[in-house]
Amino acid sequence: MTRSSPESAPIIALPCGTIRGAARDGVSIFLSIPYAAPPIGAHRFAPPQPVVPWTGERDATRAGPCAPQRIKPFPALDLIALVGDGGARGEDYLTLNVWAPSGAQGRPVMVWIHGGGFVAGSKDAPVQDGTSFARDGVVCVAINYRMGIDGFLPIPGVPTNIGLRDMLAALRWVQDTIAAFGGDPDNVTVFGESAGAMAIADLVASPLAKGLFRRAIVQSGHGAMVRAIPVARRVVDALAKRLGIAPTREGFASVETERALDAVETIALPTAKIDLRDNEGREPVFGISRFIPVFGDNVLPERPIDALAKGAGAEIELLIGTNAEEMNLYWVPTGVKAKLKGLLGGFLARKVMGKAQPRAGALLKAYRRGDRRRTVGDVFAEATSDLVFRWPARRYAEAFRGRVHLYEFDWRSPACDGALGACHAMDVPFVFDTLAVASGAKGIAGENPPQMLATRIHKLWVQFATDGSLPWPEFDRETRQVYQLARGEAVHEPVMPVAPFLP
């Protein structure tokens, strides 16, 4: 039951209790609605538990806490708009936001899963405000989930992939509840970027996600960033040793939050020297995060790409894509790309890449293409972009047995004196039509980004979520049609030089 008027806030009676939101410019906004019980005490290392009912009206007008995390300053850029500021500390963070057109009925639903390397990020990051989607007729949902030790550490005696299980619980909440906000539970699109996109790519292949969403949009993600449980257990052992605890549920439950975050930061450093290569000598995450989903449980019984090849998720309509210069976000503001020059630069590039790729020297040579004018930094940035993001996304699309469209975000940001380019996460403010919060002297989009492009990209996402249609051909191995968003047309994309170096 919903009741509202121009003078009053929207109020909705849910199975667990009544919530009161806010209304602004024809959009009803509800923040931090619980979809599971707080993950504390006996619930801390347990699958998501049912919400505890409340009495009276719950205030849903303020952002609540997010999963425990630390946000580090980023050189030359202000990324708070993209990932949030770390949020307030609190226990009740398995919550979600809803933005809905006022008076909506039977509208398409889009569920956003944020990125942040599975250790950071929040549903409340300013760039991910769902108002523009609601303005254009979509009921938009954004969720929090457990991260780091609590969400993606395969501790003996603890269910694996707890973070993914949280996402599944949120999607079940949407199926059961979203009609109360005017959404159609039979027309749900799940979308996300970076770690959120990796998670969605995994859920497409998961037997536990069947029937929870109709479409998926995977932005700078794929299903290759997963580890076998025995490999991921090396992180468990390393953390337990650093914390001086037993590598068990009881051991980790005894560690207070701030001390656990200290340990997470420490093992993220290259000096931690945790060997996370698989039996072929590859590290699928390239050191970006120690915490990622694992396969070999009931959430992901096998590698997602192997499951796709057998037809998993084929009933889902898929839109997947990457940015043209993904790794510039990591190599440009930090100065790494500029410093990789000459023979010493080549040695360092091979050494860094060799930690994740057994044939690093040959791969870098393949990307030089005989052009001596290209610096080692240029070659390294292009090769790692393809290695970590772009080619695995194409392999995911090739393995998928359903309908799939592929895009490339190719607009180049003027930030960092024009060197940042079409880097990782650059697409997000365009998708949400929130360029204002990502622009400016330290904004990732730089000064005066093109609003017309944001309007067009946002419209494409709304259109796909509404009826699955897109204005370019499906992707297949032969024609390899990839839609370049800034250019506004699909082109044939040749196989990348990295292809022989990855499975």
Summary of the structure (lengths in Angstrom):
residues: 503
radius of gyration: 21.9
end to end distance: 51.8
largest distance: 70.3
contacts: 1795
relative contact order: 0.11
helix: 35%
strand: 18%
